[in-house]
């Protein structure tokens, strides 16, 4: 039972739930999930996500899934977050075959780099690589070190949220005979 973030495509939910592709409307997403209501005990509910024209949320074992739309009312972003109030073992969240949540961030970065992805070191509990964004839940606020003292090393941590966005669509240049909405080659490779 794995949730797969699919670069350039969307999200593959655990079988028998469907794959939800970027570009779907809210009605299409709801129609795809409706036959599986028994697997989504809390149902699919509308939620608020800043900057999204619509957003839907549902629960799977140990995680919350949020889907957000762009200003064209199309599915644009998928976010999966660990749900600490759910006692069930969490669904793994995969990206290119690598589990993103629940393992130490430094191990995750090493695994992504071993796949040839030039990911940066996580800074401040965040990591962004193209359309992929990883974030850890905020913890207790740390005070800066006293003058003359070395800053403490950050303790090992795991990411709590993984988010994948649709590739950025570029408008066709003026006078271009091809269709508008071309995806740049770099973004298509993501």
N, C-alpha and C positions, 0 to 999 in steps of 0.2 A: 504494500500500500504506500506508494510514493507519489508526491506531487512534483511534476517536472516543469521547471521554468524553461520554456523553449525559445531561445533567442530568435527574434524576427517572426515568431509564430504566435505565441501566447502561452497557455498553460495546459499541460496534460494532467487531469485529475486522476485519482486512483480509480481503476476499473471497478465497476462498470460505468462510473461517471464519465462524461464526455471531455474531449479536448475543447477548450474555449479559445478561439482564434482572435487575435487582434483585429479590430474593424467590425466586430459584431455590434448590433444595436442592443439596447436593454431588453427589448421584447424577444430578440433572438436568444439572448443568454438565458432569460427566464424560461423560454420554451425548451431549450436544451436541458435545463436542470429539472424542469417540472416532473418528468417521468421517474426521477430519482428522489422524490420527496422523502421516502422512507429512510434514505441514507443521510438525509440532512434534517435531523430531528428538530432543530430550531428554525428550520426553513431558510429561505433566501429572503433577506430583508433589505429594504432601502436604508442607506446610511449617509452620513455627510462626510465628504472629503473635500477639503478646500481646493478650489481650482477645477473640480470635476463637474461636468454637466449632470451626471448621475453617478451613483455609486451603489454597489450591492455588497452584502457581506453574508457569509455563512461559516459554519463551524465544521471541521473535520477532526478526527481524534488528535487532541493535543495542540491544535493550531486553529487560527482564525484566518479566513481568506477574504480579502477585499478586492473588488474589481472596480476600476474607475474609468470614466469616459473623458475624452478630450472635448474641445469646444465644437466638434462636429457630431457629437452624440454617439461616438463609436468607442468600443472597448480599447483602451490605450495602456492601462497599467494594471498589473496584478501584484498584490502584496500579500505575503504569507507571514504571519507572526506567531510566535509561540504563545500558547494560552496557558498561563500558570494555574488557572482555576480549573483546568480539565485534568483529572487524574489519569486518564488513559495515556498510554505511550504515544508520543507525538509522531505523526506521519513524517517521514524524511522529506526534505525539500531538496530536490536535485537540480543541478545545473551542469550540463555536459557530463553527467554521470558522477558528480561530486556532491555529497550532502553538505548543504550550506549552514544549517542551524545545528547547534548543540555540540560542535567540536571546537576546540580552541582556535581562535582567530589566526594565530601564527601557523598552525597546521593547515588550515584552510587555504591561506595565502600560498603556502608551499605547494599544495595540491593543484591549485589553479595555475601556478607558474609552471609546474611539471607538465601541464597540458598545453604549454606554449602561450598562455595568456599573460600579457604584460601588466599584471595588476600591481597597483601601488601598495605600500604598507598601509595598514589601517590607521587612520589619524583620528584621534578623539572618539574612537568607537565606531567610525564609519569607514566604508570602503566603496568607492564608485569605480566601475569599469564599464565604460560605454553605457548601455541601457540597464545594466545590473547595479543595484544599490543595496548594500548591506548595512545594517544599523544595530547597535545594541541598545537595550532599554536604558534610560538614564538611571544611574545609581545615586547613592548619597553624594552630595557635593563635597569635593575636596578643597581644602584651603590651600593657597599657595604656600610653598616652603618659607620658613622664616629666613630673614636675610642672613646670608653667609652659609646657608645649609643647602646641600644638594637636593634637587627634586627627587621624589621617590619614583622608582620605576613603576610603570603601570602593571598591575597584576594581570595575569593571563585572563582572557575573557572569551566568551563565545557570542556570536551575533544572535539577536533575538528576532530580527525581521529581515526578510529578503523581498526585494521589489524588482520587477522587470517591466520595462516600458517598451512600447512598440518602436520600431525604427523611425527616425525622423524622416519625414517626407519632404523633399525639396520641390518647389514649384519649377515647372519647365521654363527655361529662359525665353524671353520674348522672341518670336519668330521661329521657335522650335516646332517642328512638325509632329513630334512625338507627343504622347499623352502627358498631361500634367501629373504631378505627384510622383516623380521619379525618386527612388531610394538611392542614396549614394552608395557606391560599392563598399566602402568601409563599414557603413551601418548594416548593409545586407549581410556582411560576413559575421557580424555580431550574432 
